[in-house]
Amino acid sequence: MTGITETAVSGAPRIAPRSRLIGLDGMRGVLALSVIMVHTLGAVAPAVMAQTHLDLAGQVIVIFFALSGFLIYWPFATRIIDGRDTPSLRSYYLARAFRVYPAYIAIFLVANYVLAGSFLHNAMESMVPYTDDGTGTITNPFEVLLHLTLMQNYVPSELQTGINSSWTLTVEITFYAVLPLIALLAARVANRGGRNRYLVAAMPGLVLFAFGILMRVLGAVAFAFSDLTLLDAEWGPNWLGVFSRSFFIWSDNFGAGMVAVVVFIAAKKGVLTHVGKLRVRTVAVLVTIFAILFAAIALVVLPRFISTAVAVASAGLFLALLLPTSKGRVPVVASTLDVPPLHYVGLISLSTYLWHYPVLLTVIRLGWYGTDTPLGALQSFALVTVLSIAIATVTYWLIERPAQLLAARKRVGVRDRGKVKETVTV
């Protein structure tokens, strides 16, 4: 999932070998740690959370979505631009399924049946700081099936149940399903000739970005005519809550990343080096800064569009990290993010993300959390992080990694493990 080879990102046959994208795994690690921090402080240090406003770090989910758009659309965009056939749909869907489901299913089963760490009712309604209220073991076969397939978030009564943070995976797999369809349509348009292939390649991302904004407007209108609180409308067990946690609303995040990767390809090929008199990387930095400023304003006047602004900032950030400086060097921030600890957490980020809430609930039950002070919050965060990474390490090497290797064998038709490893993220 980290963009070391085209195959590793998309599940498509290898397009061309490329070096590792320095900084992206480390950034993924920072994002995973940020999610753990937000959830830990919200559960056992709410006063510290309120005082520091660290809940705003929850917006890192947007960066995850934008990064998926960037990386997973990359092979499709490359082939549209080069005029080659789009990746095999069978290979693509196989890779996406093996990337998410094996680890998720294993973690859900352990969290549910061993740790009794599933939310039985909507987490936003049942969560009480310092307690595990509303959690236990899901036993209804239909509900279990919904969770095993990640379809629970499309049912109002099941929204925010099970591993509550898994709603993002439901959004992700919906994106996985939709992406090839719009990419194939763009490829057909590009192959008719007479059109700028870069603009055509950017269209799927632009369409998703515009679609997401439209859905946010519709969501705001629906909320205005409802009798729900904003919290219920965003997270509650109702159809507007389902809509708010769906790909429809979040498609603009993926679209921003998709547009960014087209710009990145154009810059790498030397087709787009400047915008006016400014280098592309300089423009990307400016876009990031102005988008962050807009997000700060939206926080007060347009809260439903904060994520849209963060998605644009994320797109600029990716380009600023990946494009070389004016001296042809790797940006300092990218090098800093590439330190081994962050790189490793980024590598196992899926398992870490899925494990952290069941681990947090277990820590609460055992009374191992610190006081609601800055030092106590830091202690709680450190403990949940260390335990989550430790368990995620086991899951990654016993389940995630073998699943990726198996998917690679099926894609490339190679039985030799050494050859297969070359096509899998490391």
Buried (B, 14 or more C-beta within 10 A) or exposed (E): BBBBBBBBBBBBBBBEEEEBBBBBBBBBBBBBBBBBBBBBBBBBBBBBBEEBEBBBBBBBBBBBBBBBBBBBBBBBBBBBBBEEEBBBBEBBBBBBBBBBBBBBBBBBEBBBBEBBBBBBBBBBBBBEBEBBBBBEBBEEEEBBEBBBEBEBBBBBEBBBBBBBBBBBBBBBBBBBEBBBEBBBBBBEBBBEEEEEBBEBBBBBBBBBBEBBBEBBEEBBEBBEEEEBEEEBBBBBBBBBBBBBBBBBBBBBBBBBBBBBBBBBBBBBEEEBEEBEEEBBBBBBBBBBEBBBEBBEEBBEEBEBBBBBBBBBBBBBBBBBBBBBBEEEEBBEBBBEBBEEEBBBBBBBBBBBBBBBBBBBBBBBBEEBBBBBEBEBBBBBBEBBBEBBBEBBBEBBEBBBBEBBBBBBBBBBEBEEEEEBEBBBBE
